[in-house]
Amino acid sequence: MTRCNHTETRPVGDDCAFAGPVTREHENPAAHGNITRTERCVLCGAERSVNINGIHEEYGEWDEPFDDED
Ligand SMILES: [Zn+2]
């Protein structure tokens, strides 16, 4: 089975007010303080949160709908 690269995404629902970092590994403080958006991969349905503040973005880890270890 090929692993999805999540190259095509679209926003899910409305943007929310910033509530905190969406990742522990790649924090980008410049992206904090404005809005948080949920993105969904149109290819596989995985979702992630993205903090957006102007041109600055901080991406959360992908939450894959089917986490098959096999
Ligand atoms: Zn995907």
N, CA, C, O and the ligand as a Tripos MOL2 file, in Angstrom:
@<TRIPOS>MOLECULE
protein
  281   279    71     0     0
PROTEIN
NO_CHARGES

@<TRIPOS>ATOM
      1 N           0.8380   -1.1950    0.0000 N.3       1 MET1
      2 CA          0.0000    0.0000    0.0000 C.3       1 MET1
      3 C           0.8780    1.2520    0.0000 C.2       1 MET1
      4 O           1.8260    1.3530    0.7780 O.2       1 MET1
      5 N           0.5640    2.1740   -0.8520 N.am      2 THR2
      6 CA          1.3390    3.4120   -0.9430 C.3       2 THR2
      7 C           0.9310    4.3830    0.1410 C.2       2 THR2
      8 O          -0.2530    4.5440    0.4400 O.2       2 THR2
      9 N           1.9060    5.0190    0.7180 N.am      3 ARG3
     10 CA          1.6140    5.9940    1.7550 C.3       3 ARG3
     11 C           1.2510    7.3240    1.1110 C.2       3 ARG3
     12 O           1.9100    7.7840    0.1780 O.2       3 ARG3
     13 N           0.1920    7.9270    1.6280 N.am      4 CYS4
     14 CA         -0.2690    9.1990    1.0720 C.3       4 CYS4
     15 C           0.6600   10.3250    1.5090 C.2       4 CYS4
     16 O           1.1000   10.3780    2.6580 O.2       4 CYS4
     17 N           0.9470   11.2120    0.5840 N.am      5 ASN5
     18 CA          1.7970   12.3640    0.9140 C.3       5 ASN5
     19 C           0.9860   13.6040    1.2930 C.2       5 ASN5
     20 O           1.5490   14.6550    1.5990 O.2       5 ASN5
     21 N          -0.3270   13.4700    1.2680 N.am      6 HIS6
     22 CA         -1.2150   14.5720    1.6800 C.3       6 HIS6
     23 C          -0.8890   15.8640    0.9240 C.2       6 HIS6
     24 O          -0.7460   16.9300    1.5230 O.2       6 HIS6
     25 N          -0.7780   15.7480   -0.3660 N.am      7 THR7
     26 CA         -0.3870   16.9160   -1.1530 C.3       7 THR7
     27 C          -1.5670   17.8160   -1.4880 C.2       7 THR7
     28 O          -1.3880   19.0060   -1.7430 O.2       7 THR7
     29 N          -2.7790   17.2500   -1.4890 N.am      8 GLU8
     30 CA         -3.9450   18.0740   -1.8140 C.3       8 GLU8
     31 C          -4.8270   18.2000   -0.5890 C.2       8 GLU8
     32 O          -5.3410   17.2020   -0.0840 O.2       8 GLU8
     33 N          -5.0030   19.4170   -0.1110 N.am      9 THR9
     34 CA         -5.8000   19.6130    1.0900 C.3       9 THR9
     35 C          -6.8520   20.6850    0.8680 C.2       9 THR9
     36 O          -6.7300   21.5490    0.0000 O.2       9 THR9
     37 N          -7.8880   20.5940    1.6850 N.am     10 ARG10
     38 CA         -8.8400   21.7060    1.7160 C.3      10 ARG10
     39 C          -9.2540   21.9430    3.1580 C.2      10 ARG10
     40 O          -9.2420   21.0140    3.9670 O.2      10 ARG10
     41 N          -9.6220   23.1810    3.4920 N.am     11 PRO11
     42 CA         -9.9840   23.4990    4.8670 C.3      11 PRO11
     43 C         -11.2800   22.8120    5.2740 C.2      11 PRO11
     44 O         -12.1790   22.6160    4.4560 O.2      11 PRO11
     45 N         -11.3600   22.4500    6.5510 N.am     12 VAL12
     46 CA        -12.5620   21.8270    7.0940 C.3      12 VAL12
     47 C         -13.2230   22.8200    8.0390 C.2      12 VAL12
     48 O         -12.5860   23.3020    8.9760 O.2      12 VAL12
     49 N         -14.4900   23.1270    7.8040 N.am     13 GLY13
     50 CA        -15.2270   24.0110    8.6930 C.3      13 GLY13
     51 C         -14.6430   25.4160    8.7100 C.2      13 GLY13
     52 O         -13.9440   25.8280    7.7840 O.2      13 GLY13
     53 N         -14.9420   26.1380    9.7770 N.am     14 ASP14
     54 CA        -14.4920   27.5190    9.8930 C.3      14 ASP14
     55 C         -13.1780   27.5820   10.6560 C.2      14 ASP14
     56 O         -12.8740   26.7080   11.4680 O.2      14 ASP14
     57 N         -12.4160   28.6110   10.3900 N.am     15 ASP15
     58 CA        -11.2060   28.8490   11.1580 C.3      15 ASP15
     59 C         -11.5790   29.1820   12.5980 C.2      15 ASP15
     60 O         -12.5910   29.8330   12.8570 O.2      15 ASP15
     61 N         -10.7400   28.7210   13.5380 N.am     16 CYS16
     62 CA        -10.9800   28.9790   14.9540 C.3      16 CYS16
     63 C          -9.9440   29.9640   15.4680 C.2      16 CYS16
     64 O          -8.9060   30.1840   14.8450 O.2      16 CYS16
     65 N         -10.2470   30.5470   16.6110 N.am     17 ALA17
     66 CA         -9.2610   31.4110   17.2610 C.3      17 ALA17
     67 C          -8.0910   30.5590   17.7310 C.2      17 ALA17
     68 O          -8.2650   29.4100   18.1360 O.2      17 ALA17
     69 N          -6.9240   31.1270   17.6710 N.am     18 PHE18
     70 CA         -5.7180   30.4240   18.1180 C.3      18 PHE18
     71 C          -5.8780   29.9540   19.5550 C.2      18 PHE18
     72 O          -6.3020   30.7190   20.4220 O.2      18 PHE18
     73 N          -5.5370   28.6940   19.8050 N.am     19 ALA19
     74 CA         -5.7170   28.1400   21.1500 C.3      19 ALA19
     75 C          -4.4310   27.5630   21.7100 C.2      19 ALA19
     76 O          -4.4030   27.1420   22.8670 O.2      19 ALA19
     77 N          -3.3770   27.5350   20.9290 N.am     20 GLY20
     78 CA         -2.1250   26.9730   21.4150 C.3      20 GLY20
     79 C          -1.3710   26.3140   20.2770 C.2      20 GLY20
     80 O          -1.9130   26.1500   19.1840 O.2      20 GLY20
     81 N          -0.1350   25.9380   20.5180 N.am     21 PRO21
     82 CA          0.6580   25.2840   19.4740 C.3      21 PRO21
     83 C          -0.0250   24.0040   18.9890 C.2      21 PRO21
     84 O          -0.6570   23.3040   19.7800 O.2      21 PRO21
     85 N           0.0960   23.7000   17.7140 N.am     22 VAL22
     86 CA         -0.5150   22.4890   17.1690 C.3      22 VAL22
     87 C           0.5250   21.3770   16.9940 C.2      22 VAL22
     88 O           0.1940   20.2680   16.5750 O.2      22 VAL22
     89 N           1.7650   21.6820   17.3150 N.am     23 THR23
     90 CA          2.8150   20.6830   17.2010 C.3      23 THR23
     91 C           3.8270   20.8890   18.3070 C.2      23 THR23
     92 O           4.0080   22.0010   18.8030 O.2      23 THR23
     93 N           4.4880   19.8040   18.6880 N.am     24 ARG24
     94 CA          5.5470   19.9420   19.6770 C.3      24 ARG24
     95 C           6.9110   19.9380   19.0040 C.2      24 ARG24
     96 O           7.9030   20.3770   19.5880 O.2      24 ARG24
     97 N           6.9560   19.4410   17.7730 N.am     25 GLU25
     98 CA          8.2420   19.2530   17.1100 C.3      25 GLU25
     99 C           8.6750   20.4320   16.2510 C.2      25 GLU25
    100 O           9.8640   20.7370   16.1560 O.2      25 GLU25
    101 N           7.7160   21.0830   15.6350 N.am     26 HIS26
    102 CA          8.0910   22.1460   14.6830 C.3      26 HIS26
    103 C           7.3700   23.4300   15.0250 C.2      26 HIS26
    104 O           6.7450   24.0490   14.1640 O.2      26 HIS26
    105 N           7.4560   23.8300   16.2760 N.am     27 GLU27
    106 CA          6.7560   25.0500   16.6670 C.3      27 GLU27
    107 C           7.2790   26.2640   15.9280 C.2      27 GLU27
    108 O           8.4830   26.4120   15.7170 O.2      27 GLU27
    109 N           6.3550   27.1310   15.5380 N.am     28 ASN28
    110 CA          6.7100   28.3790   14.8720 C.3      28 ASN28
    111 C           5.9860   29.5140   15.5980 C.2      28 ASN28
    112 O           4.8620   29.8660   15.2380 O.2      28 ASN28
    113 N           6.6220   30.0810   16.6090 N.am     29 PRO29
    114 CA          5.9620   31.1010   17.4430 C.3      29 PRO29
    115 C           5.4090   32.2650   16.6310 C.2      29 PRO29
    116 O           4.4480   32.9100   17.0500 O.2      29 PRO29
    117 N           5.9990   32.5390   15.4840 N.am     30 ALA30
    118 CA          5.5110   33.6460   14.6520 C.3      30 ALA30
    119 C           4.1100   33.3730   14.1200 C.2      30 ALA30
    120 O           3.3940   34.3020   13.7430 O.2      30 ALA30
    121 N           3.7170   32.1010   14.0890 N.am     31 ALA31
    122 CA          2.3970   31.7440   13.5630 C.3      31 ALA31
    123 C           1.3280   31.7330   14.6520 C.2      31 ALA31
    124 O           0.1590   31.4710   14.3730 O.2      31 ALA31
    125 N           1.7220   32.0150   15.8740 N.am     32 HIS32
    126 CA          0.7860   31.9490   16.9980 C.3      32 HIS32
    127 C           0.0020   33.2440   17.1590 C.2      32 HIS32
    128 O           0.4720   34.3120   16.7680 O.2      32 HIS32
    129 N          -1.1950   33.1500   17.7350 N.am     33 GLY33
    130 CA         -1.9300   34.3320   18.1630 C.3      33 GLY33
    131 C          -3.0520   34.7770   17.2520 C.2      33 GLY33
    132 O          -3.7660   35.7240   17.5810 O.2      33 GLY33
    133 N          -3.2300   34.1190   16.1130 N.am     34 ASN34
    134 CA         -4.2890   34.5760   15.2140 C.3      34 ASN34
    135 C          -5.3670   33.5100   15.0460 C.2      34 ASN34
    136 O          -6.3380   33.5000   15.8030 O.2      34 ASN34
    137 N          -5.2210   32.6180   14.0780 N.am     35 ILE35
    138 CA         -6.2480   31.6070   13.8500 C.3      35 ILE35
    139 C          -5.6450   30.2110   13.7330 C.2      35 ILE35
    140 O          -4.4580   30.0340   13.4600 O.2      35 ILE35
    141 N          -6.5180   29.2280   13.9540 N.am     36 THR36
    142 CA         -6.1610   27.8290   13.7280 C.3      36 THR36
    143 C          -7.1430   27.2510   12.7220 C.2      36 THR36
    144 O          -8.3550   27.4120   12.8600 O.2      36 THR36
    145 N          -6.6150   26.5800   11.7130 N.am     37 ARG37
    146 CA         -7.4420   26.0020   10.6560 C.3      37 ARG37
    147 C          -7.2540   24.4910   10.6620 C.2      37 ARG37
    148 O          -6.1570   23.9940   10.9190 O.2      37 ARG37
    149 N          -8.3230   23.7690   10.3810 N.am     38 THR38
    150 CA         -8.2000   22.3260   10.1840 C.3      38 THR38
    151 C          -8.1710   22.0450    8.6960 C.2      38 THR38
    152 O          -9.0280   22.5120    7.9460 O.2      38 THR38
    153 N          -7.1740   21.2770    8.2780 N.am     39 GLU39
    154 CA         -7.0420   20.8920    6.8780 C.3      39 GLU39
    155 C          -7.3220   19.4050    6.7430 C.2      39 GLU39
    156 O          -6.9540   18.6190    7.6170 O.2      39 GLU39
    157 N          -7.9700   19.0160    5.6530 N.am     40 ARG40
    158 CA         -8.1800   17.5990    5.3730 C.3      40 ARG40
    159 C          -7.5900   17.2570    4.0200 C.2      40 ARG40
    160 O          -7.7730   17.9810    3.0410 O.2      40 ARG40
    161 N          -6.8740   16.1370    3.9830 N.am     41 CYS41
    162 CA         -6.3360   15.6480    2.7280 C.3      41 CYS41
    163 C          -7.4800   15.0920    1.8830 C.2      41 CYS41
    164 O          -8.2280   14.2230    2.3310 O.2      41 CYS41
    165 N          -7.6080   15.6030    0.6530 N.am     42 VAL42
    166 CA         -8.7130   15.1590   -0.1970 C.3      42 VAL42
    167 C          -8.4630   13.7490   -0.7240 C.2      42 VAL42
    168 O          -9.3840   13.1000   -1.2180 O.2      42 VAL42
    169 N          -7.2330   13.2770   -0.6220 N.am     43 LEU43
    170 CA         -6.8930   11.9680   -1.1630 C.3      43 LEU43
    171 C          -7.1880   10.8450   -0.1860 C.2      43 LEU43
    172 O          -7.6600    9.7840   -0.5960 O.2      43 LEU43
    173 N          -6.9200   11.0530    1.1070 N.am     44 CYS44
    174 CA         -7.0810    9.9490    2.0590 C.3      44 CYS44
    175 C          -7.9290   10.3100    3.2670 C.2      44 CYS44
    176 O          -8.3170    9.4200    4.0240 O.2      44 CYS44
    177 N          -8.2300   11.5910    3.4730 N.am     45 GLY45
    178 CA         -9.0870   11.9740    4.5850 C.3      45 GLY45
    179 C          -8.3560   12.2960    5.8760 C.2      45 GLY45
    180 O          -9.0020   12.5970    6.8810 O.2      45 GLY45
    181 N          -7.0360   12.2420    5.8830 N.am     46 ALA46
    182 CA         -6.2810   12.6080    7.0770 C.3      46 ALA46
    183 C          -6.4810   14.0980    7.3760 C.2      46 ALA46
    184 O          -6.7230   14.8970    6.4710 O.2      46 ALA46
    185 N          -6.3770   14.4510    8.6440 N.am     47 GLU47
    186 CA         -6.5670   15.8460    9.0390 C.3      47 GLU47
    187 C          -5.3920   16.3380    9.8660 C.2      47 GLU47
    188 O          -4.7170   15.5600   10.5400 O.2      47 GLU47
    189 N          -5.1610   17.6460    9.8030 N.am     48 ARG48
    190 CA         -4.1700   18.2570   10.6750 C.3      48 ARG48
    191 C          -4.6180   19.6820   10.9750 C.2      48 ARG48
    192 O          -5.4310   20.2670   10.2590 O.2      48 ARG48
    193 N          -4.0600   20.2210   12.0550 N.am     49 SER49
    194 CA         -4.3280   21.6070   12.4150 C.3      49 SER49
    195 C          -3.1820   22.4800   11.9410 C.2      49 SER49
    196 O          -2.0230   22.0650   11.9450 O.2      49 SER49
    197 N          -3.5240   23.7040   11.5290 N.am     50 VAL50
    198 CA         -2.5110   24.6440   11.0660 C.3      50 VAL50
    199 C          -2.7620   25.9860   11.7480 C.2      50 VAL50
    200 O          -3.8570   26.5400   11.6540 O.2      50 VAL50
    201 N          -1.7560   26.5020   12.4260 N.am     51 ASN51
    202 CA         -1.8360   27.8660   12.9590 C.3      51 ASN51
    203 C          -1.3580   28.8260   11.8830 C.2      51 ASN51
    204 O          -0.3000   28.6380   11.2830 O.2      51 ASN51
    205 N          -2.1570   29.8540   11.6510 N.am     52 ILE52
    206 CA         -1.8310   30.8100   10.5990 C.3      52 ILE52
    207 C          -1.8820   32.2250   11.1600 C.2      52 ILE52
    208 O          -2.8740   32.6360   11.7620 O.2      52 ILE52
    209 N          -0.8120   32.9470   10.9540 N.am     53 ASN53
    210 CA         -0.7500   34.3470   11.3870 C.3      53 ASN53
    211 C          -0.0260   35.1250   10.2910 C.2      53 ASN53
    212 O           1.2030   35.1560   10.2410 O.2      53 ASN53
    213 N          -0.8020   35.7460    9.4250 N.am     54 GLY54
    214 CA         -0.2050   36.4400    8.2890 C.3      54 GLY54
    215 C           0.4800   35.4440    7.3710 C.2      54 GLY54
    216 O          -0.1400   34.4870    6.9060 O.2      54 GLY54
    217 N           1.7490   35.6690    7.1130 N.am     55 ILE55
    218 CA          2.4810   34.7690    6.2180 C.3      55 ILE55
    219 C           3.0750   33.5860    6.9690 C.2      55 ILE55
    220 O           3.6720   32.7000    6.3570 O.2      55 ILE55
    221 N           2.9160   33.5630    8.3010 N.am     56 HIS56
    222 CA          3.5420   32.5210    9.1070 C.3      56 HIS56
    223 C           2.5730   31.3660    9.3250 C.2      56 HIS56
    224 O           1.3980   31.5760    9.6240 O.2      56 HIS56
    225 N           3.0740   30.1540    9.1750 N.am     57 GLU57
    226 CA          2.2280   28.9750    9.3580 C.3      57 GLU57
    227 C           2.9550   27.9420   10.2030 C.2      57 GLU57
    228 O           4.1710   27.7770   10.1020 O.2      57 GLU57
    229 N           2.1860   27.2490   11.0390 N.am     58 GLU58
    230 CA          2.7260   26.1630   11.8610 C.3      58 GLU58
    231 C           1.8300   24.9530   11.6480 C.2      58 GLU58
    232 O           0.6290   25.0000   11.9150 O.2      58 GLU58
    233 N           2.4260   23.8730   11.1660 N.am     59 TYR59
    234 CA          1.6460   22.6920   10.8170 C.3      59 TYR59
    235 C           1.6920   21.6440   11.9100 C.2      59 TYR59
    236 O           2.7610   21.3310   12.4350 O.2      59 TYR59
    237 N           0.5500   21.1080   12.2490 N.am     60 GLY60
    238 CA          0.4930   19.9980   13.1910 C.3      60 GLY60
    239 C           0.7580   18.6840   12.4760 C.2      60 GLY60
    240 O           0.8260   18.6340   11.2480 O.2      60 GLY60
    241 N           0.9050   17.6270   13.2540 N.am     61 GLU61
    242 CA          1.1080   16.3150   12.6620 C.3      61 GLU61
    243 C          -0.2130   15.8380   12.0430 C.2      61 GLU61
    244 O          -1.2940   16.2020   12.5070 O.2      61 GLU61
    245 N          -0.1100   15.0300   11.0050 N.am     62 TRP62
    246 CA         -1.3000   14.4680   10.3720 C.3      62 TRP62
    247 C          -1.9620   13.4580   11.2850 C.2      62 TRP62
    248 O          -1.3000   12.6410   11.9240 O.2      62 TRP62
    249 N          -3.2810   13.5300   11.3320 N.am     63 ASP63
    250 CA         -4.0830   12.5590   12.0580 C.3      63 ASP63
    251 C          -4.7190   11.6600   11.0130 C.2      63 ASP63
    252 O          -5.7260   12.0170   10.4010 O.2      63 ASP63
    253 N          -4.1280   10.4970   10.8130 N.am     64 GLU64
    254 CA         -4.5690    9.6270    9.7300 C.3      64 GLU64
    255 C          -5.7920    8.8280   10.1580 C.2      64 GLU64
    256 O          -5.8370    8.3020   11.2710 O.2      64 GLU64
    257 N          -6.7760    8.7360    9.2820 N.am     65 PRO65
    258 CA         -8.0510    8.0780    9.6350 C.3      65 PRO65
    259 C          -7.8940    6.5880    9.8580 C.2      65 PRO65
    260 O          -8.6020    6.0110   10.6830 O.2      65 PRO65
    261 N          -6.9950    5.9640    9.1500 N.am     66 PHE66
    262 CA         -6.7910    4.5200    9.3140 C.3      66 PHE66
    263 C          -5.3200    4.3040    9.5860 C.2      66 PHE66
    264 O          -4.5010    4.3230    8.6670 O.2      66 PHE66
    265 N          -4.9860    4.0990   10.8410 N.am     67 ASP67
    266 CA         -3.5750    3.9520   11.1970 C.3      67 ASP67
    267 C          -3.2540    2.4690   11.2150 C.2      67 ASP67
    268 O          -3.2300    1.8350   12.2700 O.2      67 ASP67
    269 N          -3.0100    1.9350   10.0450 N.am     68 ASP68
    270 CA         -2.7770    0.4920    9.9070 C.3      68 ASP68
    271 C          -1.2920    0.1860   10.0460 C.2      68 ASP68
    272 O          -0.4740    0.6100    9.2300 O.2      68 ASP68
    273 N          -0.9690   -0.5450   11.0790 N.am     69 GLU69
    274 CA          0.4470   -0.8520   11.3290 C.3      69 GLU69
    275 C           0.9490   -1.9920   10.4740 C.2      69 GLU69
    276 O           2.1600   -2.1940   10.3750 O.2      69 GLU69
    277 N           0.0760   -2.7290    9.8670 N.am     70 ASP70
    278 CA          0.4880   -3.9060    9.0860 C.3      70 ASP70
    279 C           1.1450   -3.5070    7.7640 C.2      70 ASP70
    280 O           1.5490   -4.3740    6.9890 O.2      70 ASP70
    281 ZN         -3.4790   12.0250    2.3830 Zn       71 ZN71
@<TRIPOS>BOND
     1     1     2 1
     2     2     3 1
     3     3     4 2
     4     3     5 am
     5     5     6 1
     6     6     7 1
     7     7     8 2
     8     7     9 am
     9     9    10 1
    10    10    11 1
    11    11    12 2
    12    11    13 am
    13    13    14 1
    14    14    15 1
    15    15    16 2
    16    15    17 am
    17    17    18 1
    18    18    19 1
    19    19    20 2
    20    19    21 am
    21    21    22 1
    22    22    23 1
    23    23    24 2
    24    23    25 am
    25    25    26 1
    26    26    27 1
    27    27    28 2
    28    27    29 am
    29    29    30 1
    30    30    31 1
    31    31    32 2
    32    31    33 am
    33    33    34 1
    34    34    35 1
    35    35    36 2
    36    35    37 am
    37    37    38 1
    38    38    39 1
    39    39    40 2
    40    39    41 am
    41    41    42 1
    42    42    43 1
    43    43    44 2
    44    43    45 am
    45    45    46 1
    46    46    47 1
    47    47    48 2
    48    47    49 am
    49    49    50 1
    50    50    51 1
    51    51    52 2
    52    51    53 am
    53    53    54 1
    54    54    55 1
    55    55    56 2
    56    55    57 am
    57    57    58 1
    58    58    59 1
    59    59    60 2
    60    59    61 am
    61    61    62 1
    62    62    63 1
    63    63    64 2
    64    63    65 am
    65    65    66 1
    66    66    67 1
    67    67    68 2
    68    67    69 am
    69    69    70 1
    70    70    71 1
    71    71    72 2
    72    71    73 am
    73    73    74 1
    74    74    75 1
    75    75    76 2
    76    75    77 am
    77    77    78 1
    78    78    79 1
    79    79    80 2
    80    79    81 am
    81    81    82 1
    82    82    83 1
    83    83    84 2
    84    83    85 am
    85    85    86 1
    86    86    87 1
    87    87    88 2
    88    87    89 am
    89    89    90 1
    90    90    91 1
    91    91    92 2
    92    91    93 am
    93    93    94 1
    94    94    95 1
    95    95    96 2
    96    95    97 am
    97    97    98 1
    98    98    99 1
    99    99   100 2
   100    99   101 am
   101   101   102 1
   102   102   103 1
   103   103   104 2
   104   103   105 am
   105   105   106 1
   106   106   107 1
   107   107   108 2
   108   107   109 am
   109   109   110 1
   110   110   111 1
   111   111   112 2
   112   111   113 am
   113   113   114 1
   114   114   115 1
   115   115   116 2
   116   115   117 am
   117   117   118 1
   118   118   119 1
   119   119   120 2
   120   119   121 am
   121   121   122 1
   122   122   123 1
   123   123   124 2
   124   123   125 am
   125   125   126 1
   126   126   127 1
   127   127   128 2
   128   127   129 am
   129   129   130 1
   130   130   131 1
   131   131   132 2
   132   131   133 am
   133   133   134 1
   134   134   135 1
   135   135   136 2
   136   135   137 am
   137   137   138 1
   138   138   139 1
   139   139   140 2
   140   139   141 am
   141   141   142 1
   142   142   143 1
   143   143   144 2
   144   143   145 am
   145   145   146 1
   146   146   147 1
   147   147   148 2
   148   147   149 am
   149   149   150 1
   150   150   151 1
   151   151   152 2
   152   151   153 am
   153   153   154 1
   154   154   155 1
   155   155   156 2
   156   155   157 am
   157   157   158 1
   158   158   159 1
   159   159   160 2
   160   159   161 am
   161   161   162 1
   162   162   163 1
   163   163   164 2
   164   163   165 am
   165   165   166 1
   166   166   167 1
   167   167   168 2
   168   167   169 am
   169   169   170 1
   170   170   171 1
   171   171   172 2
   172   171   173 am
   173   173   174 1
   174   174   175 1
   175   175   176 2
   176   175   177 am
   177   177   178 1
   178   178   179 1
   179   179   180 2
   180   179   181 am
   181   181   182 1
   182   182   183 1
   183   183   184 2
   184   183   185 am
   185   185   186 1
   186   186   187 1
   187   187   188 2
   188   187   189 am
   189   189   190 1
   190   190   191 1
   191   191   192 2
   192   191   193 am
   193   193   194 1
   194   194   195 1
   195   195   196 2
   196   195   197 am
   197   197   198 1
   198   198   199 1
   199   199   200 2
   200   199   201 am
   201   201   202 1
   202   202   203 1
   203   203   204 2
   204   203   205 am
   205   205   206 1
   206   206   207 1
   207   207   208 2
   208   207   209 am
   209   209   210 1
   210   210   211 1
   211   211   212 2
   212   211   213 am
   213   213   214 1
   214   214   215 1
   215   215   216 2
   216   215   217 am
   217   217   218 1
   218   218   219 1
   219   219   220 2
   220   219   221 am
   221   221   222 1
   222   222   223 1
   223   223   224 2
   224   223   225 am
   225   225   226 1
   226   226   227 1
   227   227   228 2
   228   227   229 am
   229   229   230 1
   230   230   231 1
   231   231   232 2
   232   231   233 am
   233   233   234 1
   234   234   235 1
   235   235   236 2
   236   235   237 am
   237   237   238 1
   238   238   239 1
   239   239   240 2
   240   239   241 am
   241   241   242 1
   242   242   243 1
   243   243   244 2
   244   243   245 am
   245   245   246 1
   246   246   247 1
   247   247   248 2
   248   247   249 am
   249   249   250 1
   250   250   251 1
   251   251   252 2
   252   251   253 am
   253   253   254 1
   254   254   255 1
   255   255   256 2
   256   255   257 am
   257   257   258 1
   258   258   259 1
   259   259   260 2
   260   259   261 am
   261   261   262 1
   262   262   263 1
   263   263   264 2
   264   263   265 am
   265   265   266 1
   266   266   267 1
   267   267   268 2
   268   267   269 am
   269   269   270 1
   270   270   271 1
   271   271   272 2
   272   271   273 am
   273   273   274 1
   274   274   275 1
   275   275   276 2
   276   275   277 am
   277   277   278 1
   278   278   279 1
   279   279   280 2
@<TRIPOS>SUBSTRUCTURE
     1 MET1         2 RESIDUE 1 A MET
     2 THR2         6 RESIDUE 1 A THR
     3 ARG3        10 RESIDUE 1 A ARG
     4 CYS4        14 RESIDUE 1 A CYS
     5 ASN5        18 RESIDUE 1 A ASN
     6 HIS6        22 RESIDUE 1 A HIS
     7 THR7        26 RESIDUE 1 A THR
     8 GLU8        30 RESIDUE 1 A GLU
     9 THR9        34 RESIDUE 1 A THR
    10 ARG10       38 RESIDUE 1 A ARG
    11 PRO11       42 RESIDUE 1 A PRO
    12 VAL12       46 RESIDUE 1 A VAL
    13 GLY13       50 RESIDUE 1 A GLY
    14 ASP14       54 RESIDUE 1 A ASP
    15 ASP15       58 RESIDUE 1 A ASP
    16 CYS16       62 RESIDUE 1 A CYS
    17 ALA17       66 RESIDUE 1 A ALA
    18 PHE18       70 RESIDUE 1 A PHE
    19 ALA19       74 RESIDUE 1 A ALA
    20 GLY20       78 RESIDUE 1 A GLY
    21 PRO21       82 RESIDUE 1 A PRO
    22 VAL22       86 RESIDUE 1 A VAL
    23 THR23       90 RESIDUE 1 A THR
    24 ARG24       94 RESIDUE 1 A ARG
    25 GLU25       98 RESIDUE 1 A GLU
    26 HIS26      102 RESIDUE 1 A HIS
    27 GLU27      106 RESIDUE 1 A GLU
    28 ASN28      110 RESIDUE 1 A ASN
    29 PRO29      114 RESIDUE 1 A PRO
    30 ALA30      118 RESIDUE 1 A ALA
    31 ALA31      122 RESIDUE 1 A ALA
    32 HIS32      126 RESIDUE 1 A HIS
    33 GLY33      130 RESIDUE 1 A GLY
    34 ASN34      134 RESIDUE 1 A ASN
    35 ILE35      138 RESIDUE 1 A ILE
    36 THR36      142 RESIDUE 1 A THR
    37 ARG37      146 RESIDUE 1 A ARG
    38 THR38      150 RESIDUE 1 A THR
    39 GLU39      154 RESIDUE 1 A GLU
    40 ARG40      158 RESIDUE 1 A ARG
    41 CYS41      162 RESIDUE 1 A CYS
    42 VAL42      166 RESIDUE 1 A VAL
    43 LEU43      170 RESIDUE 1 A LEU
    44 CYS44      174 RESIDUE 1 A CYS
    45 GLY45      178 RESIDUE 1 A GLY
    46 ALA46      182 RESIDUE 1 A ALA
    47 GLU47      186 RESIDUE 1 A GLU
    48 ARG48      190 RESIDUE 1 A ARG
    49 SER49      194 RESIDUE 1 A SER
    50 VAL50      198 RESIDUE 1 A VAL
    51 ASN51      202 RESIDUE 1 A ASN
    52 ILE52      206 RESIDUE 1 A ILE
    53 ASN53      210 RESIDUE 1 A ASN
    54 GLY54      214 RESIDUE 1 A GLY
    55 ILE55      218 RESIDUE 1 A ILE
    56 HIS56      222 RESIDUE 1 A HIS
    57 GLU57      226 RESIDUE 1 A GLU
    58 GLU58      230 RESIDUE 1 A GLU
    59 TYR59      234 RESIDUE 1 A TYR
    60 GLY60      238 RESIDUE 1 A GLY
    61 GLU61      242 RESIDUE 1 A GLU
    62 TRP62      246 RESIDUE 1 A TRP
    63 ASP63      250 RESIDUE 1 A ASP
    64 GLU64      254 RESIDUE 1 A GLU
    65 PRO65      258 RESIDUE 1 A PRO
    66 PHE66      262 RESIDUE 1 A PHE
    67 ASP67      266 RESIDUE 1 A ASP
    68 ASP68      270 RESIDUE 1 A ASP
    69 GLU69      274 RESIDUE 1 A GLU
    70 ASP70      278 RESIDUE 1 A ASP
    71 ZN71       281 GROUP 0 **** ****
